[in-house]
Amino acid sequence: MTSKNWTGRTFGNKSATTRPLEVRDSVVQYTARTDGQNGGCMKSFRVLAMGAMALLSVGWLQAVPVVRLTLGGGHTTDITSADCTMLGPGTCIVLFNPVDLNALDANGLGSLGIQNDLAQTITGLDFFLPTVNFNQNFQASTDLFTNASLAFTPAVGPVDGYTSVDFFGTGNGTGGTVGPKNPCSGLGLFIFNCPVNGPVGFDAESLKPDAQFPNGEGFLIVTFGTANSGTLGGLTPCSVNASACEATLAATAVPEPRLLLLLLVLLSSPGVLVMARRKLYRR
């Protein structure tokens, strides 16, 4: 596997915290009109068409980058002692296999397969994914580890910004989940200078291989050692259990129709739904 010089590279700020996203959605207003003609009376309602259409379109078009790490799947990135550049006791850095990276779409979404060919159990996997647009509601989950976390590092000069998706912890549990988390909301990390331009997802141009970075600019920090006993035991070595040594990281964009939901609630609420009716009078 091609080596890479990591001198001066920022691996992420795991101490960064953000407040939950606060959404203030507009309320659709309705008006009623009564018309009388030839002894007939009809009540009708008029929805502000532009507001409703905008609400619908925003609700459907908004998407959340969701990253999920699950057991199984075909692997392409082998985590071996030869491919692991040690960062300290029980911790090393691994570069992704170009085969997976070339299959990512224009939003940097797709799948990355990994396999544990170390002699010890992997107890943590921290994926660093180049990111341009941080004004998104990132989410992450796993069925391999007890915890999941998200951290964000803005771009500094020529160095890319990164989203750190960290899965860690073994023992009893149902799987780690985190998010939605938006670094641009509230008093988040980028309150004064938040990069918001770019597609939903991650930076495909930086993730994919090129002449300078044949393994792309993303990377993986691996923690290994002895797993705690329990329902979630991390990623075992293939030499110990070949059925529990592979995992797949899948990054997708899931529609977030919260504004559409608000519209439907408003339309179905008593006092808001306006019924039209006609009254016929004898002449």
Protein Blocks (a to p, Z undefined) as FASTA:
>chain_A
ZZddfehiaebjfkbccddddddddddddddddddeehiacddddddfklmmmmmmmmmm
pccddddddeedjdfbdcdfklpccfbehiacddddfklmmmpcfkopacdddddfbfbd
cfbdcdddddfblcbcdddddfkbfbdcddddddehjbccddddddededddebdaedjd
dfkgcjbfklmoccfbdcehidfklmpccfklmnojbdcddddddddedjbnbjadfklo
mmlmcccddddddddfkkmmmmmmmmmpghkaccdddddddZZ
